[in-house]
Amino acid sequence: MGRWEPGARERLVVAAVDLFTEQGYDDTTVAQIAERAGVTRSTFFRHFGDKRDVLVAGQETLSRLLADGITEAPPGASPLQAVAAGLDRASGAMGPVNRDLGPRLKAAVAASTELQERDALKSVGMAAAMTSALLDRGVPETTAHLAAELGVLAFKRGYAAWSEGARDGAEGLAEHTATALAELRAASASLD
């Protein structure tokens, strides 16, 4: 194993998700993840505190991108238009590796209570970042929380459709999250 190779973090995430899917979260060790990724254990620990942290790899970046998109939305944008701008910004940062990991990550999370808890915390973090950005725009608190929760749901639904959908389509994640947000907006209007 080399001491340092570029892309180690990405390889560690892919290796961990593959091992979680193949043999289960509880039966996967850090040593196995490092070996599969072609790095040392110490390299693993430079990137992650433990194997649970692999699930939330990139969470801070994703939350920041969502918040930045909301912050940079035009001044007259409605709360959901600002959320749409955040979703667009975050979606633009997702590439083929994110798409390919989606179904495997979903299977690994479904098989582990511990990973389900981590995934729920990831959603809470995304909602908090979006809520904060909306509050900074002067959106009332209840509206900001609701818009942020719709944004999280739209991201999750859009990501699932994108990662599990046909690979021959030209639609990117942004189109899927925009569609999901529009569907949620329409559904919420029918609640009365």
Backbone as a printed PyTorch tensor [residue, N CA C, xyz], in Angstrom:
tensor([[[  0.8380,  -1.1860,   0.0000],
         [  0.0000,   0.0000,   0.0000],
         [  0.8820,   1.2480,   0.0000]],

        [[  0.4740,   2.2020,  -0.8060],
         [  1.2090,   3.4510,  -0.8390],
         [  0.8900,   4.2880,   0.3870]],

        [[  1.8340,   5.1470,   0.7380],
         [  1.5930,   6.0010,   1.9060],
         [  0.4670,   6.9800,   1.6440]],

        [[  0.4530,   7.5500,   0.4270],
         [ -0.5720,   8.5350,   0.1270],
         [ -0.8880,   8.4670,  -1.3530]],

        [[ -2.1240,   8.3730,  -1.6710],
         [ -2.5680,   8.4150,  -3.0500],
         [ -3.7710,   9.3340,  -3.1140]],

        [[ -3.8990,  10.0930,  -4.1920],
         [ -5.0660,  10.9540,  -4.3020],
         [ -6.3450,  10.1280,  -4.3780]],

        [[ -7.4430,  10.7100,  -3.9090],
         [ -8.7280,  10.0230,  -3.9640],
         [ -8.9480,   9.0210,  -2.8580]],

        [[ -8.1200,   9.0410,  -1.8250],
         [ -8.2370,   8.0480,  -0.7570],
         [ -9.5940,   8.1360,  -0.0680]],

        [[-10.0740,   9.3340,   0.2070],
         [-11.3590,   9.4960,   0.8940],
         [-12.4840,   8.8670,   0.0760]],

        [[-12.5170,   9.1610,  -1.2020],
         [-13.5530,   8.6030,  -2.0690],
         [-13.4530,   7.0820,  -2.1240]],

        [[-12.2370,   6.5580,  -2.2420],
         [-12.0630,   5.1030,  -2.2740],
         [-12.5030,   4.4670,  -0.9670]],

        [[-12.2440,   5.1290,   0.1500],
         [-12.6780,   4.6030,   1.4510],
         [-14.1980,   4.5550,   1.5410]],

        [[-14.8640,   5.5730,   1.0530],
         [-16.3360,   5.5800,   1.0820],
         [-16.8800,   4.4440,   0.2300]],

        [[-16.3590,   4.3020,  -0.9850],
         [-16.8220,   3.2320,  -1.8790],
         [-16.5540,   1.8690,  -1.2540]],

        [[-15.3620,   1.6690,  -0.7120],
         [-15.0180,   0.3830,  -0.0910],
         [-15.9400,   0.0870,   1.0830]],

        [[-16.1730,   1.0780,   1.9280],
         [-17.0300,   0.8630,   3.0980],
         [-18.4560,   0.5100,   2.6800]],

        [[-19.0090,   1.2590,   1.7500],
         [-20.3830,   0.9830,   1.3150],
         [-20.4720,  -0.4040,   0.6940]],

        [[-19.4870,  -0.7710,  -0.1220],
         [-19.4870,  -2.1180,  -0.7140],
         [-19.4220,  -3.1970,   0.3650]],

        [[-18.5550,  -3.0270,   1.3440],
         [-18.4430,  -4.0220,   2.4060],
         [-19.6900,  -4.0620,   3.2880]],

        [[-20.2520,  -2.9020,   3.5980],
         [-21.4870,  -2.8700,   4.3850],
         [-22.5830,  -3.6420,   3.6530]],

        [[-22.6400,  -3.4830,   2.3310],
         [-23.6640,  -4.1600,   1.5350],
         [-23.3940,  -5.6600,   1.4510]],

        [[-22.1330,  -6.0270,   1.2580],
         [-21.7650,  -7.4350,   1.0850],
         [-21.8870,  -8.2510,   2.3650]],

        [[-21.4010,  -7.7130,   3.4830],
         [-21.3180,  -8.5360,   4.6860],
         [-21.9890,  -7.9250,   5.9040]],

        [[-22.5910,  -6.7680,   5.7240],
         [-23.2780,  -6.1210,   6.8250],
         [-22.3790,  -5.1480,   7.5590]],

        [[-22.9950,  -4.1370,   8.1250],
         [-22.2600,  -3.0910,   8.8400],
         [-21.5120,  -3.6620,  10.0430]],

        [[-22.2070,  -4.4420,  10.8610],
         [-21.6020,  -4.9550,  12.0970],
         [-20.4060,  -5.8580,  11.8390]],

        [[-20.4040,  -6.5800,  10.7170],
         [-19.3240,  -7.5140,  10.4260],
         [-18.1770,  -6.8900,   9.6360]],

        [[-18.2650,  -5.6040,   9.3630],
         [-17.2140,  -4.9120,   8.6130],
         [-16.2960,  -4.1630,   9.5820]],

        [[-15.0020,  -4.3310,   9.4020],
         [-14.0340,  -3.6540,  10.2590],
         [-13.3420,  -2.5220,   9.4950]],

        [[-12.7580,  -1.6190,  10.2540],
         [-11.9830,  -0.5310,   9.6550],
         [-10.8200,  -1.1160,   8.8540]],

        [[-10.1870,  -2.1480,   9.3730],
         [ -9.0620,  -2.7760,   8.6700],
         [ -9.5070,  -3.2910,   7.3000]],

        [[-10.6880,  -3.9020,   7.2360],
         [-11.1900,  -4.3990,   5.9530],
         [-11.4700,  -3.2530,   4.9780]],

        [[-12.0380,  -2.1780,   5.4960],
         [-12.3320,  -1.0140,   4.6460],
         [-11.0300,  -0.4500,   4.0840]],

        [[-10.0360,  -0.2690,   4.9520],
         [ -8.7460,   0.2670,   4.5130],
         [ -8.0970,  -0.6410,   3.4780]],

        [[ -8.1310,  -1.9400,   3.7440],
         [ -7.5220,  -2.8890,   2.8090],
         [ -8.2200,  -2.8350,   1.4500]],

        [[ -9.5340,  -2.8280,   1.4470],
         [-10.2960,  -2.7820,   0.1910],
         [ -9.9940,  -1.4960,  -0.5770]],

        [[ -9.7830,  -0.4040,   0.1450],
         [ -9.5030,   0.8850,  -0.5020],
         [ -8.0360,   1.0340,  -0.9020]],

        [[ -7.1970,   0.1120,  -0.4380],
         [ -5.7780,   0.1720,  -0.7760],
         [ -5.0150,   1.2180,   0.0090]],

        [[ -5.4430,   1.4510,   1.2560],
         [ -4.7560,   2.4200,   2.1170],
         [ -4.4970,   1.7780,   3.4790]],

        [[ -3.7830,   2.4860,   4.3180],
         [ -3.5060,   1.9870,   5.6610],
         [ -4.6380,   2.3790,   6.6080]],

        [[ -4.6750,   1.7380,   7.7700],
         [ -5.6560,   2.1030,   8.8050],
         [ -5.4760,   3.5630,   9.2350]],

        [[ -4.2240,   3.9870,   9.3300],
         [ -3.9910,   5.3720,   9.7470],
         [ -4.5500,   6.3530,   8.7160]],

        [[ -4.5110,   5.9990,   7.4460],
         [ -5.1250,   6.8520,   6.4210],
         [ -6.6290,   6.9090,   6.6290]],

        [[ -7.2240,   5.7740,   6.9480],
         [ -8.6630,   5.7670,   7.2470],
         [ -8.9670,   6.7760,   8.3540]],

        [[ -8.1980,   6.7040,   9.4250],
         [ -8.4690,   7.5620,  10.5840],
         [ -8.1000,   9.0280,  10.3480]],

        [[ -7.3300,   9.3180,   9.3190],
         [ -7.1050,  10.7170,   8.9430],
         [ -8.3690,  11.3040,   8.3150]],

        [[ -9.1790,  10.4500,   7.7250],
         [-10.3830,  10.9140,   7.0390],
         [-11.6550,  10.7520,   7.8630]],

        [[-11.7010,   9.7120,   8.7080],
         [-12.9220,   9.3970,   9.4510],
         [-12.5860,   9.0120,  10.8830]],

        [[-13.4620,   9.3960,  11.8060],
         [-13.2740,   9.0330,  13.2050],
         [-13.5390,   7.5620,  13.4680]],

        [[-14.5110,   7.0130,  12.7650],
         [-14.8390,   5.5930,  12.8680],
         [-15.6550,   5.2060,  11.6420]],

        [[-16.0340,   3.9340,  11.5630],
         [-16.7170,   3.4790,  10.3490],
         [-18.1090,   4.0890,  10.1940]],

        [[-18.7260,   4.5330,  11.2900],
         [-20.0300,   5.1990,  11.1970],
         [-19.9290,   6.5140,  10.4320]],

        [[-18.7910,   7.1770,  10.5650],
         [-18.6120,   8.4800,   9.9270],
         [-18.5910,   8.4070,   8.4050]],

        [[-18.3400,   7.2280,   7.8610],
         [-18.3110,   7.0840,   6.4110],
         [-19.6810,   7.4370,   5.8170]],

        [[-20.7360,   7.0930,   6.5300],
         [-22.0860,   7.3540,   6.0220],
         [-22.3330,   8.8420,   5.8320]],

        [[-21.8020,   9.6570,   6.6960],
         [-22.0670,  11.0960,   6.6080],
         [-20.9310,  11.8360,   5.9130]],

        [[-20.1020,  11.0890,   5.1770],
         [-19.0290,  11.7280,   4.4230],
         [-19.6350,  12.7730,   3.4950]],

        [[-19.1390,  13.9560,   3.5710],
         [-19.6310,  15.0230,   2.7120],
         [-20.8470,  15.7550,   3.2400]],

        [[-21.3400,  15.3640,   4.4190],
         [-22.5420,  16.0110,   4.9570],
         [-22.3360,  17.4990,   5.1600]],

        [[-21.1940,  17.8700,   5.7180],
         [-20.9480,  19.2970,   5.9560],
         [-20.8990,  20.0600,   4.6450]],

        [[-20.2710,  19.4680,   3.6380],
         [-20.2080,  20.1170,   2.3260],
         [-21.6010,  20.2460,   1.7280]],

        [[-22.3770,  19.1890,   1.8100],
         [-23.7340,  19.2200,   1.2730],
         [-24.5710,  20.2810,   1.9820]],

        [[-24.5120,  20.3200,   3.2960],
         [-25.2630,  21.3190,   4.0600],
         [-24.8240,  22.7330,   3.7030]],

        [[-23.5150,  22.9270,   3.5390],
         [-23.0030,  24.2470,   3.1680],
         [-23.4860,  24.6530,   1.7840]],

        [[-23.4590,  23.7150,   0.8300],
         [-23.9220,  24.0230,  -0.5280],
         [-25.4030,  24.3850,  -0.5370]],

        [[-26.2040,  23.6490,   0.2210],
         [-27.6370,  23.9590,   0.3100],
         [-27.8380,  25.3650,   0.8690]],

        [[-27.1320,  25.6670,   1.9570],
         [-27.2580,  26.9880,   2.5900],
         [-26.7410,  28.0990,   1.6790]],

        [[-25.6240,  27.8620,   1.0000],
         [-25.0770,  28.8720,   0.0840],
         [-26.0510,  29.1790,  -1.0500]],

        [[-26.6620,  28.1480,  -1.5940],
         [-27.6370,  28.3620,  -2.6670],
         [-28.8210,  29.1850,  -2.1920]],

        [[-29.2800,  28.9250,  -0.9800],
         [-30.3910,  29.6920,  -0.4030],
         [-29.9620,  31.1420,  -0.1900]],

        [[-28.7860,  31.3250,   0.3590],
         [-28.2720,  32.6720,   0.6260],
         [-28.1520,  33.4900,  -0.6530]],

        [[-27.7170,  32.8460,  -1.7260],
         [-27.4730,  33.5510,  -2.9860],
         [-28.6950,  33.6320,  -3.8920]],

        [[-29.8290,  33.1090,  -3.4590],
         [-31.0550,  33.2260,  -4.2560],
         [-31.4060,  34.7080,  -4.3960]],

        [[-32.0930,  35.0930,  -5.4690],
         [-32.4630,  36.5020,  -5.6540],
         [-33.2310,  37.0370,  -4.4440]],

        [[-33.0720,  38.3230,  -4.1330],
         [-33.7010,  38.9100,  -2.9400],
         [-35.2140,  38.7010,  -2.8510]],

        [[-35.9220,  38.7070,  -3.9440],
         [-37.3740,  38.5660,  -3.9050],
         [-37.8700,  37.1260,  -3.9660]],

        [[-36.9550,  36.1750,  -3.8960],
         [-37.3480,  34.7640,  -4.0060],
         [-38.1870,  34.3440,  -2.8060]],

        [[-39.2090,  33.5530,  -3.0820],
         [-40.0190,  32.9910,  -1.9990],
         [-39.1660,  31.9750,  -1.2420]],

        [[-39.6100,  31.5500,  -0.0540],
         [-38.8370,  30.5350,   0.6710],
         [-38.5940,  29.2610,  -0.1470]],

        [[-39.6110,  28.7840,  -0.8770],
         [-39.4000,  27.5650,  -1.6650],
         [-38.5420,  27.8330,  -2.9020]],

        [[-38.5920,  29.0320,  -3.4510],
         [-37.6850,  29.3620,  -4.5520],
         [-36.2430,  29.3960,  -4.0550]],

        [[-36.0380,  29.8990,  -2.8510],
         [-34.6990,  29.9030,  -2.2600],
         [-34.2290,  28.4730,  -1.9890]],

        [[-35.1210,  27.6360,  -1.4940],
         [-34.7770,  26.2240,  -1.2700],
         [-34.4250,  25.5640,  -2.6030]],

        [[-35.1810,  25.8820,  -3.6530],
         [-34.8860,  25.3310,  -4.9840],
         [-33.4840,  25.7440,  -5.4320]],

        [[-33.0920,  26.9770,  -5.1320],
         [-31.7400,  27.4290,  -5.4720],
         [-30.6930,  26.6360,  -4.6870]],

        [[-30.9820,  26.3450,  -3.4260],
         [-30.0790,  25.5240,  -2.6290],
         [-29.9580,  24.1130,  -3.1710]],

        [[-31.0900,  23.5370,  -3.5440],
         [-31.0820,  22.1850,  -4.1120],
         [-30.2930,  22.1530,  -5.4130]],

        [[-30.4610,  23.2000,  -6.2240],
         [-29.7410,  23.2690,  -7.4910],
         [-28.2350,  23.3430,  -7.2500]],

        [[-27.8350,  24.1680,  -6.2800],
         [-26.4080,  24.3170,  -5.9690],
         [-25.8320,  22.9840,  -5.4850]],

        [[-26.5060,  22.3290,  -4.5610],
         [-26.0040,  21.0640,  -4.0230],
         [-26.0000,  19.9710,  -5.0840]],

        [[-27.0280,  19.9470,  -5.9210],
         [-27.1240,  18.9250,  -6.9640],
         [-25.9870,  19.0230,  -7.9630]],

        [[-25.5460,  20.2470,  -8.2220],
         [-24.4600,  20.4450,  -9.1710],
         [-23.1410,  19.8520,  -8.7140]],

        [[-23.0050,  19.6240,  -7.4240],
         [-21.7640,  19.0580,  -6.8810],
         [-21.7600,  17.5350,  -6.8710]],

        [[-22.8890,  16.9360,  -7.2150],
         [-22.9930,  15.4710,  -7.1940],
         [-22.6300,  14.8960,  -8.5570]],

        [[-21.7420,  13.9220,  -8.5460],
         [-21.2910,  13.3230,  -9.7930],
         [-21.6100,  11.8400,  -9.8810]],

        [[-21.0010,  11.1690, -10.8470],
         [-21.2670,   9.7470, -11.0910],
         [-21.0120,   8.8400,  -9.8850]],

        [[-19.9920,   9.1470,  -9.0920],
         [-19.7130,   8.3040,  -7.9240],
         [-20.8800,   8.3780,  -6.9490]],

        [[-21.4090,   9.6020,  -6.7180],
         [-22.5630,   9.7650,  -5.8310],
         [-23.7590,   8.9830,  -6.3610]],

        [[-23.9460,   9.0190,  -7.6560],
         [-25.0750,   8.3130,  -8.2700],
         [-24.9280,   6.8040,  -8.1120]],

        [[-23.7390,   6.3120,  -8.3650],
         [-23.5100,   4.8670,  -8.2720],
         [-23.6200,   4.3450,  -6.8450]],

        [[-23.2540,   5.1710,  -5.8710],
         [-23.3120,   4.7460,  -4.4750],
         [-24.7350,   4.6930,  -3.9230]],

        [[-25.6480,   5.4470,  -4.5020],
         [-26.9970,   5.5780,  -3.9730],
         [-27.6960,   4.2700,  -3.6190]],

        [[-27.8900,   3.3660,  -4.5730],
         [-28.5950,   2.1180,  -4.2540],
         [-27.8700,   1.2480,  -3.2250]],

        [[-26.5380,   1.2110,  -3.2920],
         [-25.7800,   0.4010,  -2.3420],
         [-25.8480,   1.0030,  -0.9480]],

        [[-25.7690,   2.3130,  -0.8730],
         [-25.8570,   2.9940,   0.4100],
         [-27.2380,   2.7910,   1.0280]],

        [[-28.2610,   2.8790,   0.2010],
         [-29.6320,   2.6630,   0.6800],
         [-29.7810,   1.2660,   1.2770]],

        [[-29.2210,   0.2650,   0.6040],
         [-29.2990,  -1.1150,   1.1030],
         [-28.5310,  -1.2720,   2.4160]],

        [[-27.3580,  -0.6650,   2.4950],
         [-26.5630,  -0.7630,   3.7260],
         [-27.2790,  -0.0980,   4.8970]],

        [[-27.8790,   1.0630,   4.6600],
         [-28.5970,   1.7810,   5.7130],
         [-29.8170,   0.9730,   6.1610]],

        [[-30.5310,   0.4070,   5.2130],
         [-31.7350,  -0.3680,   5.5470],
         [-31.4150,  -1.5730,   6.4250]],

        [[-30.2040,  -2.0880,   6.3200],
         [-29.8300,  -3.2940,   7.0630],
         [-29.2200,  -3.0110,   8.4350]],

        [[-29.0650,  -1.7480,   8.8160],
         [-28.3880,  -1.4330,  10.0760],
         [-29.1070,  -0.3180,  10.8360]],

        [[-29.5210,  -0.6160,  12.0410],
         [-30.1620,   0.3940,  12.8850],
         [-29.2130,   1.5500,  13.1620]],

        [[-27.9550,   1.2390,  13.3910],
         [-26.9640,   2.2820,  13.6800],
         [-26.8050,   3.2290,  12.4880]],

        [[-26.7780,   2.6620,  11.2730],
         [-26.6580,   3.5080,  10.0880],
         [-27.9430,   4.2930,   9.8410]],

        [[-29.0850,   3.7460,  10.1960],
         [-30.3420,   4.4800,  10.0710],
         [-30.3350,   5.7110,  10.9730]],

        [[-29.7820,   5.5490,  12.1750],
         [-29.6690,   6.6870,  13.0910],
         [-28.7390,   7.7510,  12.5290]],

        [[-27.6090,   7.3440,  11.9470],
         [-26.6740,   8.2950,  11.3390],
         [-27.3270,   9.0130,  10.1620]],

        [[-28.0770,   8.2650,   9.3720],
         [-28.7570,   8.8600,   8.2220],
         [-29.7840,   9.8890,   8.6790]],

        [[-30.4840,   9.5980,   9.7610],
         [-31.4630,  10.5510,  10.2970],
         [-30.7630,  11.8210,  10.7740]],

        [[-29.6140,  11.6850,  11.4010],
         [-28.8520,  12.8580,  11.8440],
         [-28.3750,  13.6850,  10.6530]],

        [[-28.0550,  13.0190,   9.5570],
         [-27.6570,  13.7190,   8.3370],
         [-28.8080,  14.5940,   7.8520]],

        [[-30.0180,  14.0590,   7.8680],
         [-31.1940,  14.8300,   7.4490],
         [-31.4310,  16.0220,   8.3680]],

        [[-31.2410,  15.8140,   9.6590],
         [-31.4010,  16.9030,  10.6280],
         [-30.3900,  18.0080,  10.3380]],

        [[-29.1690,  17.6410,  10.0380],
         [-28.1360,  18.6200,   9.7230],
         [-28.4480,  19.4240,   8.4750]],

        [[-28.9530,  18.7400,   7.4470],
         [-29.3390,  19.4380,   6.2180],
         [-30.4760,  20.4190,   6.4980]],

        [[-31.4790,  19.9780,   7.2480],
         [-32.6190,  20.8460,   7.5660],
         [-32.1760,  22.0520,   8.3840]],

        [[-31.2810,  21.8340,   9.3330],
         [-30.7990,  22.9340,  10.1710],
         [-30.0560,  23.9740,   9.3360]],

        [[-29.2240,  23.5170,   8.4040],
         [-28.4750,  24.4470,   7.5550],
         [-29.4210,  25.2690,   6.6810]],

        [[-30.4180,  24.6160,   6.1230],
         [-31.3630,  25.3420,   5.2700],
         [-32.2310,  26.2870,   6.0920]],

        [[-32.6680,  25.8370,   7.2530],
         [-33.4760,  26.7000,   8.1240],
         [-32.7070,  27.9540,   8.5010]],

        [[-31.4660,  27.7880,   8.8840],
         [-30.6410,  28.9200,   9.2760],
         [-30.4840,  29.9160,   8.1230]],

        [[-30.2350,  29.3990,   6.9220],
         [-30.0780,  30.2780,   5.7600],
         [-31.3810,  31.0160,   5.4550]],

        [[-32.5060,  30.3400,   5.6130],
         [-33.8000,  30.9910,   5.3830],
         [-34.0840,  32.0470,   6.4470]],

        [[-33.7700,  31.7360,   7.6910],
         [-33.9520,  32.7240,   8.7630],
         [-33.1050,  33.9680,   8.4970]],

        [[-31.8900,  33.7600,   8.0000],
         [-31.0160,  34.8870,   7.6690],
         [-31.5990,  35.7530,   6.5570]],

        [[-32.4560,  35.1610,   5.7360],
         [-33.1220,  35.9200,   4.6670],
         [-34.3640,  36.6480,   5.1910]],

        [[-34.6960,  36.4440,   6.4680],
         [-35.8470,  37.1090,   7.0460],
         [-37.1400,  36.3100,   6.9620]],

        [[-37.0260,  35.0330,   6.6310],
         [-38.2050,  34.1690,   6.5590],
         [-38.6590,  33.8700,   7.9850]],

        [[-39.9590,  33.9720,   8.2600],
         [-40.4510,  33.6420,   9.6120],
         [-40.0690,  32.2080,   9.9980]],

        [[-39.8760,  31.9980,  11.2980],
         [-39.3280,  30.7390,  11.7930],
         [-40.1160,  29.4990,  11.3560]],

        [[-41.4160,  29.5010,  11.5450],
         [-42.2090,  28.3240,  11.1840],
         [-42.1200,  28.0510,   9.6920]],

        [[-42.1990,  29.0910,   8.8950],
         [-42.1070,  28.9520,   7.4350],
         [-40.7270,  28.4360,   7.0430]],

        [[-39.6850,  28.9490,   7.6970],
         [-38.3220,  28.5080,   7.3940],
         [-38.1470,  27.0210,   7.6980]],

        [[-38.6680,  26.5850,   8.8420],
         [-38.5680,  25.1620,   9.1970],
         [-39.3230,  24.2900,   8.2000]],

        [[-40.5180,  24.6880,   7.8350],
         [-41.3190,  23.9060,   6.8960],
         [-40.6460,  23.8500,   5.5280]],

        [[-40.1800,  24.9890,   5.0330],
         [-39.5190,  25.0160,   3.7270],
         [-38.2570,  24.1530,   3.7390]],

        [[-37.4950,  24.2070,   4.8270],
         [-36.2810,  23.3940,   4.9360],
         [-36.6130,  21.9040,   4.9480]],

        [[-37.6410,  21.5230,   5.6920],
         [-38.0340,  20.1060,   5.7310],
         [-38.4970,  19.6360,   4.3440]],

        [[-39.2260,  20.4830,   3.6330],
         [-39.6180,  20.1390,   2.2610],
         [-38.3750,  20.0100,   1.3830]],

        [[-37.3810,  20.8600,   1.6290],
         [-36.1360,  20.7730,   0.8770],
         [-35.3970,  19.4650,   1.1220]],

        [[-35.3470,  19.0380,   2.3750],
         [-34.7020,  17.7580,   2.6920],
         [-35.4420,  16.6160,   2.0040]],

        [[-36.7500,  16.6280,   2.0990],
         [-37.5500,  15.5750,   1.4730],
         [-37.3760,  15.5890,  -0.0390]],

        [[-37.3490,  16.7700,  -0.6380],
         [-37.1490,  16.8740,  -2.0840],
         [-35.7700,  16.3510,  -2.4780]],

        [[-34.7530,  16.6740,  -1.6710],
         [-33.4170,  16.1820,  -1.9800],
         [-33.3890,  14.6530,  -1.9140]],

        [[-33.9490,  14.0970,  -0.8580],
         [-33.9330,  12.6430,  -0.6930],
         [-34.7080,  11.9380,  -1.8100]],

        [[-35.8840,  12.4710,  -2.1350],
         [-36.6890,  11.8670,  -3.2130],
         [-35.9970,  12.0170,  -4.5600]],

        [[-35.4490,  13.2000,  -4.8110],
         [-34.7570,  13.4370,  -6.0760],
         [-33.5170,  12.5740,  -6.2090]],

        [[-32.7560,  12.4510,  -5.1160],
         [-31.5470,  11.6280,  -5.1410],
         [-31.9000,  10.1600,  -5.3860]],

        [[-32.9490,   9.6910,  -4.7450],
         [-33.3750,   8.2930,  -4.9450],
         [-33.7750,   8.0600,  -6.4030]],

        [[-34.5510,   8.9710,  -6.9700],
         [-34.9800,   8.8160,  -8.3620],
         [-33.7810,   8.8520,  -9.3030]],

        [[-32.8430,   9.7490,  -9.0260],
         [-31.6560,   9.8930,  -9.8740],
         [-30.7340,   8.6830,  -9.7660]],

        [[-30.4740,   8.2420,  -8.5550],
         [-29.5090,   7.1570,  -8.3700],
         [-30.0710,   5.7900,  -8.7410]],

        [[-31.3900,   5.6460,  -8.6570],
         [-31.9930,   4.3580,  -8.9710],
         [-32.5970,   4.3150, -10.3660]],

        [[-32.5860,   5.4510, -11.0710],
         [-33.2060,   5.5440, -12.3890],
         [-32.3210,   5.0220, -13.4980]],

        [[-32.8810,   5.0830, -14.7040],
         [-32.1710,   4.6340, -15.8990],
         [-30.9270,   5.4930, -16.1150]],

        [[-29.8650,   4.8710, -16.5270],
         [-28.5930,   5.5660, -16.7350],
         [-28.4980,   6.2160, -18.1160]],

        [[-29.4370,   5.9210, -18.9870],
         [-29.3560,   6.4660, -20.3350],
         [-29.9800,   7.8550, -20.4540]],

        [[-30.6880,   8.2870, -19.4480],
         [-31.3260,   9.5980, -19.4780],
         [-30.3170,  10.7190, -19.2730]],

        [[-30.6360,  11.8730, -19.8140],
         [-29.7380,  13.0210, -19.7080],
         [-30.0170,  13.8510, -18.4590]],

        [[-31.0800,  13.5080, -17.7380],
         [-31.4360,  14.2870, -16.5540],
         [-30.4040,  14.1170, -15.4570]],

        [[-30.0350,  15.2440, -14.8800],
         [-29.1170,  15.2190, -13.7510],
         [-29.8980,  15.2650, -12.4510]],

        [[-29.1810,  15.2910, -11.3600],
         [-29.8080,  15.3340, -10.0500],
         [-30.6530,  16.5970,  -9.8920]],

        [[-30.1940,  17.7130, -10.4230],
         [-30.9260,  18.9740, -10.2700],
         [-32.3550,  18.8650, -10.8130]],

        [[-32.5180,  18.2230, -11.9430],
         [-33.8630,  18.0580, -12.5090],
         [-34.7400,  17.1970, -11.6020]],

        [[-34.1470,  16.1850, -11.0250],
         [-34.9020,  15.2950, -10.1400],
         [-35.3080,  15.9930,  -8.8360]],

        [[-34.4090,  16.7880,  -8.2770],
         [-34.7720,  17.4930,  -7.0370],
         [-35.8010,  18.5840,  -7.3150]],

        [[-35.6950,  19.2430,  -8.4770],
         [-36.6790,  20.2730,  -8.8420],
         [-38.0600,  19.6510,  -9.0310]],

        [[-38.1000,  18.4970,  -9.6790],
         [-39.3670,  17.7940,  -9.8690],
         [-39.9560,  17.3720,  -8.5310]],

        [[-39.1100,  16.8310,  -7.6610],
         [-39.5790,  16.3920,  -6.3440],
         [-40.1160,  17.5710,  -5.5410]],

        [[-39.4390,  18.7210,  -5.5800],
         [-39.9050,  19.8940,  -4.8470],
         [-41.2360,  20.3880,  -5.4030]],

        [[-41.3860,  20.3730,  -6.7150],
         [-42.6570,  20.7880,  -7.3270],
         [-43.7910,  19.8470,  -6.9120]],

        [[-43.5210,  18.5530,  -6.8900],
         [-44.5410,  17.5790,  -6.4660],
         [-44.9310,  17.7960,  -5.0080]],

        [[-43.9470,  18.0530,  -4.1500],
         [-44.2280,  18.2930,  -2.7350],
         [-45.0190,  19.5850,  -2.5410]],

        [[-44.6740,  20.5890,  -3.3120],
         [-45.3990,  21.8610,  -3.2320],
         [-46.8560,  21.6540,  -3.6250]],

        [[-47.0830,  20.9240,  -4.7040],
         [-48.4490,  20.6490,  -5.1530],
         [-49.1970,  19.8040,  -4.1170]],

        [[-48.5160,  18.8170,  -3.5500],
         [-49.1580,  17.9730,  -2.5470],
         [-49.5210,  18.7690,  -1.3050]],

        [[-48.6370,  19.6910,  -0.8970],
         [-48.9370,  20.4870,   0.2980],
         [-50.1040,  21.4410,   0.0580]],

        [[-50.2820,  21.8870,  -1.1730],
         [-51.4250,  22.7630,  -1.4890],
         [-52.7480,  22.0130,  -1.4040]],

        [[-52.6900,  20.6950,  -1.5650],
         [-53.9230,  19.9030,  -1.5250],
         [-54.2860,  19.4410,  -0.1180]],

        [[-53.5240,  19.8550,   0.8790],
         [-53.7760,  19.4080,   2.2470],
         [-55.0310,  20.0390,   2.8670]],

        [[-55.4410,  21.1760,   2.3630],
         [-56.6240,  21.8440,   2.9360],
         [-57.8980,  21.1150,   2.6440]]])
